[in-house]
Amino acid sequence: MWRDALLVAAKDVRIELRSRVALWQVLPFAVLVLVLFGFALGPGPAALRAAAPGLYWLAVLFSTVLATQRSMAIEAGEGTRDGLRLSGIDPAGVFLGKAAAVAVQLVAVQVLLGAGIVVLFDVHVQTWWLALVASVLATVGLSAAGVLYGALSSGLRVRETLLPLLVLPVVAPVLIAGSRAWSAAVSGAVASGASWLKILGPFAAVYLAVGVGLYGPLQETG
Amino acid sequence: MSAFARTPLRRSVTRVIGVAALAATAATVWLGLFVTPPAQVQGTLVRLLYLHPPVAWVALYCAFGVAALSSFLYLWRRTRSLFWDRLGASAVEVGVVFTALTLVTGSLWGRPTWGVWWTWTARLTSTALLLVLFLGYLALRRVPASPEVRARRCAVAALVAFVDVPIVSFSVDWWQTLHQRGTVLNPGLTLKVHGSMAWTMGLGFVAMTLVFVWMLLVRYRVETLAERIGDRELEISLSERWAEGAPEGTVAPGAPVAGTAVAGAPVAGAASGVPATGAAGALR
């Protein structure tokens, strides 16, 4: 399963590197969202600084939807799905691999967004390790839930509208816990911030487990 | 299971449950509005307590519990049957209605008690999220697909959404907020309601559960009938098309034209007439 996952992840990342869709569409989109938030909340630095963690995670969520759609579009080509099924790769491996590839893209998005809120919103993170751990756990959860729902809605004519409706409520806990943890990391309140990891961690674990268990039946749908 | 679904026995069971649900609801209304005293602190507002927790119980535990269980049983190869798919879909639909009712009754209680229709507490937000999640399920269900494909997709969606239910019920303990802790299902499992009020609330639970079971059975029946009608309509259209084509086919060899036309007409009538009455019978 792990070897299969690595294969699929390497394949997806390689496709992304060559097609540059993530680089030229997903990353600029994330930055655009930040800039638009800046417009919406006005130029006052205090309001922006207070809202920054939430805006950051909202931008990450939107990027997750894009990255997931992209990840499924790779498999939408004629016969690609069948090829993947015929190859005898463990469905759980496919799930983990695709989730890992989405996670790699999300890491890139988050590095950019992190720099973005530091530069644009003048945010100073006090407790780096807290922000980092929260990001890692959230990334795992987001990519697992995203790929699961992406597979659910892939191949449907209405997938562009259906996927956000399905996936955004599911990842809302990540938005809540992620922004709270980041707020704590910014203000340096370690104890209260660390408690939010108790939501991010189980969320990631649960959706990884559900995905490993349920991706098989989903692939059967063809 | 599916054989039971078609027997007349099931219909009478449904009727008995329906009558029981009506009686229990009426009794709850009577006890809740006229017999029980107003509470010391909350006054007459407490009467919503006989409705709101039972409705929430049905939505969060009964409906989505049935949906998750039947989705699991559908996905498990040994018990895979469209029966579970239809049952799960019916449960989600009823559950969405009850979740919406939970939010509405809670909001009605919150306005005079807290002074606001809505607060951003954990419980409220996660219940609203749950509603949106299962609305997504219903949207997914509307997407045209073959029954098996749709069933598999929906089963996965329901299971994943069900993961949110524990977050809802434990959220009160996770996030310290304005919302009061569970009245019945608090960690110590001790009842904090007394006397006639406790009985009325208990009856409310029974009544709402009966209403749920009745709605589930009726909804399931509608689902099977809709499927059967869909099949019938296809059959009817097919046989009508067949009847249209029949005279042309017989004309070609050069047989007496008038005779075949006359013979063709009743056939066409019979072909479209018989399944039509069948469909009407299914509707009844």
Interface residues (C-beta under 8 A of the other chain):
Chain A: A145 L148 Y149 L152 S153 L156 R157 V158 L162 L165 L166 P169 V170 A172 P173 K198 I199 V206 Y207 V210 L214 P217 L218 E220 T221 G222
Chain B: L75 L129 V132 L133 L135 G136 A139 L140 V143 A145 V149 R152 R153 A155 V156 A157 L159 V160 A161 V163 D164 I167 W174
